[in-house]
């Protein structure tokens, strides 16, 4: 069973698509989207982890030190467990963090729980976390998990910025801009710039980035590219990854002399969880044809970018690994990378996966062990759609019993390899 789809470029149908598996060969570029949206299936973090915090101070320190924005399954599970333990100890930031995971559908197996998320944000706000106050107000503004009340939400956003400028003003500006767009009116740019200035003065990276964007575009303030660059720098220093990406791109435009510093900024932005910074870092590595990195470093960079939400990182790592002998490559790695890329918006990965699924399904129904093995591997490769694990294991067992040795190898790997694969970048 050898799933191959070489990544030649970022254009939707420019990939040369080929699948070579026992008894199954496909080619071409499909046009239909995947029939079921990809939603990560997350194991319940019921088992205690050695990384769980024991007291409130330890929880706060652990929350600061562990990666917040990631697509790596084991990192997500660790982060969810950490946030749950912190919230149980009345650490406000932990309740906010757990609310974010609930809203994204990664805290429990049954998907997003917006009611739980809203409740957690409210609890965080009561415990004194400004970000929790702003996020609860945003949910009220959108009618997510609570009844929509635009008037109350706007007042709550302004109050959150007044009380907690260092963490809530940027979110307040985003919410007010969103409400203006919803109503089809021009946002109050000048007033919003004042809010962003207040948050930036209090050290909020998001607010500094928003204010930088205002100066760069001339919305609500006089256009000033130099001020924009300075604000992006402040935001980057305050750990806003997207601001690091913007600062890096501005530096690149100044010429080759600025390239080393620009690369440093993009790398920092990627480490801070900016998918755009990660994408640009991967693109630079691909454009240089890896001249500055050996294969091990290059693959680590691609995996890190994929874990932080850059589809190009997943595709680049796929392209690096696809020519390895199947005997030494984990069964679930390549399809897992394609599923991640699809989840992150790479249309060509979605098309290829759908083509493989549609071709393998009738052959599996007709008794082809290798086709059932292909489906089983696709289902079991993380991230999983809800409920895929049971069907995937059933198909893989049937394929193995039918004589498909690759499926038997896949079953032998289910004990722990997938989690290891997604945590190598740590």
N, C-alpha and C positions, 0 to 999 in steps of 0.2 A: 504494500500500500504506500504509494509515493505521490503525495499531493504537490503539484508544481504549477506555479503561475508566475513566471519571471517578471519582475518589475523593471520596465525599461524607462518609463517616464511618468509624469503626474497626469497626463492627459487621460480622460475617462476610458477611451477604447484603444489607446495606443499600446496597451500591454499585449504581449504575445502570450495567449492563454493556452496552456497545455496541461492535461491531467494524465499521468501515467500510473495506473494501478493494476492490480492483478485482474485481467479480463475487462478493464474499463478504460477506454481512451476517448478523450473529448478535446475539442478545439473550438476557437471562435471567441466572440465577445457578446454576452447576453445583454438584453436591454431591459428586462423586467426587474423591478426592485425586489428585495427579499420579501417573502410573504408574511413573515412575522417580525416585528421590530425587535432588535436585540436589546434585552434588558439584563444586566448582570444578575446572576443568581448567586446570592451570598450565603455561605454557611452560617448557621446561628452560632454566635460566639459564646456558647454556654460553658465551654471548658476554660478554666482559668489560665491566663497566660502569665509567664514570668515577667512580662513587660508591664503588667497591670500595676497601677500605682497603689500605695498603701495608705497614704494620707493626703490631705488637701495640698500641702506644699509640693509634695512629690508629683501629684497630678498636674499641677500648673507647670512645673518644670518639664514633665514628659510631653505635655501638649505643645509646649513651645519648641521642643527639640525634634519631634517626629514630623515626617512630611504630611502636609495637610491636603494638598491636591495631588491625587495619584489615581491611576487606573490599575495599579498592581493589586491583585486580589488579596494576597496575604497582608500587604500593607493596609488595605482597606479594613480587613478584619481586625488587625491589631489596633488601628485607629478607632474603630467603632467600640471595641472593648474598652479601650482607654477612656474614651469619652463617656461611656456608660458608667464606668467606675467613678470617674471624676464627678459626674452629675449626682450620683448617689451620695457623694460626700459634700454636696452643696457647693461645688466649684462652678461658678456661673459660666465660665468659658467652656466647661465640659458639656453643660446643658445646651449651649449654643451649638457646639460642634456636633453633638448627637442629633440635634434638630436638623442640621444641614444634611447629615447622612439619611435621616428619616425622609426628608423632602426629596432626596435623590433616589430613594428606593434601595439603598445599600445597607440599611441597618437590620432588615428582616427579610425572610425569604419571600414574603407575599407582596413585595414591591413598595412603592411610595405610600407613606402614611402621613398625609398632610395635616390631619387633625392632631396627631401626635407631635408633628413638627411644630405646629403653632403653639401647642401647650408647652413644649420644651423652650421655645423662644420666650414665651411669657414668663416661665419660671426663671430663665436666665436673666431677664429684665428685672424681675423682682429681687433677684440676688445681686443686682448692680452691674450687669454687663450691657454696655451701650449697644454693642453689635446685636445682641439678642433683642433689645428694644426696637432697633431699626428693622430687623428681619421680621419681627412680629407685625410691625406696622406695614411692611411691604406685603405680607400675606393678607392683611386686612384690605389693603389697597387692591389686591388681585382677586380677593374672594377665595383664597386657597386655605382650606381647612377651617375657615371661619366665614361668617357672612360678610359680603363686601360692603364697606362703608368708606367711601372716598373722603368724606369730610373728616371723619374720626382718624383715618389713616394719615391724612396730610398733617393734622394737628399732632399726631403721635410722632411722625417723622421730625417735625420741627422741634418738638420737645426733646426727642432723643439727641438731636444735634446740640441743643442748648445745654443739656445735662452731661452729655458724654461726647464732646467734640472730637476727642482723639480716636474714636472708633465708629461713630455713628454718622458723621456729617457726609462722608462720601456716599454711603448707602442712601442717605436721605436725598441727596442730589440725584442719584440714579432713579429713585422712586418717583420723584417729582417730574423728572424728564419723561419717564415711562407714562405717567398719568397724562401729561400734556399730549403725548403722541396718541394715546388711547382716545383722547377727546378731539383729536384733529386740530389742535391749536399749537401755536408756536410756544416752545418752552420759555420761561422767564429767565433768559440767560444771565442777565446782570445780577438778579437776585440769587440765582443758583451759584454764580461765581463767588458771591460773598460767602455763601455757605461753605463752598469748597475751600476758600481762603481760611475760614475759621478752623476747619478740620485740619488743613495743612499746617497752620500755625501751631496746632496741638500735636503734630507729629503723625497724623494719619496718612499713610502712603497712598491709599486710594484717593483721598481728597487732593493730595499734591498732584497725582497723575491727572485727575479730572481738571484741575486748574491749569495744568500744563497744556492739556488739550484745548482748553478755552483760549489760552494765549496763542497757541499754534494756529487755530482756526479763526481767531478774532471774534468769538461768540461771547458777548457779555463784557468783553474787555478789549482794549486796543491790541491788534495783532502784533506779536513780538516773538520771533523765533528764538531769540537768545533767552528770554525769560522762560519760554516753554522748555528749552533744553535744561535750564537750571532747575526747574520744577520736576522734570523727569528724573534728574539726578537725585534730588531730595527724596522723591518717591521710591526710587531704586534703593537708596540707602535705608529707607524705612521698610524694606522687604516687599515691595510691590513688583512682582516679576514682569508684568506687562510694561511697567515704566522702564525697567531695564532694557526690554526689547526695543522700545521706542527710542531710548537714548542711544542704544547701539546702532540703530538704523540711521539716526541723524548723524552720528559720527562717521559712519561708512560713506555718507554722501560727501564728506569733506575731502576724501582722497585716500590713497594707499597708506599714507603716513599714519592714519588713524585706525587702520585695520586691526592691529593687535589689541588696542583698547576696546574696540567694538566687539571683538570676539570674546573678550573677558566679560563684557556686559551681557552679551547674549548667553554665555555659559551660566552666569549668575542668574539671569532671568529664567532659564530652563530649570536650574536647581530650585528656584522659588516657585515653580509650578506653572510657568507661562507656556502654553502650547505653542504660541507664535515664536517665542524665543527658541524653543526646542526645534521647531520646524526649520527656522533659519540656520541653526547650528548644524542640523543634519544636511540641509541643502548646501551649506558651505563645504562640508566634508565630502559630499558627493561631487560637487563641482571641482574640487581639488583632486578627485579620484583617489582620496585617501593617502595622498603623498606624505602628509604630516603625521599619520597615525598607523600603527601596525594593526593587524586584523583583530587582535584581542581588544585593544583600546577602541577601535572603530565600532565593534559589536557592542561593547559596553555603552558607548555613547548612544547608539541607535536604541538599545533596550531602555536606557534611562529616558530618552525622549518619548518613546512609546508609552512608558509607565506614567509620564507626566502629560499625556493627552495629545501628542503629535502623531497624527496618522502616518505622516511620512516616515517617522522613526520606525513604526511597525513594519511598513512596506520595505524600508531599506534593510532592516534586520532580516526580514523574510528573504530578500534577494541575496543577502550574504550567506544564509544557511541552507538554501534550497538545493545546492549542489553537493552537500555533504552526503556521504553514504547513509542510506536509511538505517543500516545496522547500528550506527553510532549516534543517530539523531533521535531524540525523544519523539514518540509517535504524535503527541498532541501539540508540539511546538508550532509547526508551520500553519496548520489550520487555525490555531489560537491567535496567531499574529494577524491572519487575514480577518478573523472575526473582530479583533480589536480595531483594526483599521476601518472596517465597515461601521462599527459602532461610533467611530470618531468622524465619520462623514466621507470616507474614501469610496466613491461610487463604484470604481472598478473592482474593488475587493468585494463589495456587496453583489455585483453582477456575476462575478466568477463563482462565489459561493452558492448563489441561487442556481446557476447553470449546473454545477456539480450535483446539487441536491435534486433538481428536477430530473437529471439523467439517471442518478443512482436509485431513486425511489422505485420506479417500476421494475428495474432489474432485481432489486432486493425482493420485491413482492413476488417475482418469478422464481426466486430461489437462489440467486447469485450470492454466495457467501462474501465475496470480495466487495460487492456493491453494498451489502448490509454493513460490512466493516467500514466502508467509506462514510456512510451515514452515522454510524456509531461514533466514529472519531470526530466528525464534525459536531455532533451533539455534545460530546463530552469535553471538547476543547474550550477552555475558558476564554472570554466571559460567556456564561451560559444564559440561554433564554429560560424563563420560568418553566420548571418541570422537565427540562431536557435531560437531566442526569439519569432519571429512571429509564426513559426510553433508550438513551444512549447505551447504558449498561446492558439492557436487554438485547439490543442489536449486536453489540460487541460479543456477548456470550454466544449468541446464535451463530455469528460469523466464525468464531473460534471453533465451536463444535462442528461447523461445516467444513473445517479444514483451512481457514484463512489464518496463516501463521502470524501475519502482521497484527491481526485483531487479538490474537493470544498475547503478543508482545504488549499491545496497548493495555490489556487487562492487568498485566504484571506491573505496569507503571502507575496504575491508579492509586497505589498506596501512599504516594507523597511527592512524586516528581513534579506534577503541575504547580504545586505551591512553590517548590524550589525554583522553577523556571521564572516565575513572576517576581521573585525577590532578589535576583542576582544583582540588581543595580544598587541595592542598599550597601 
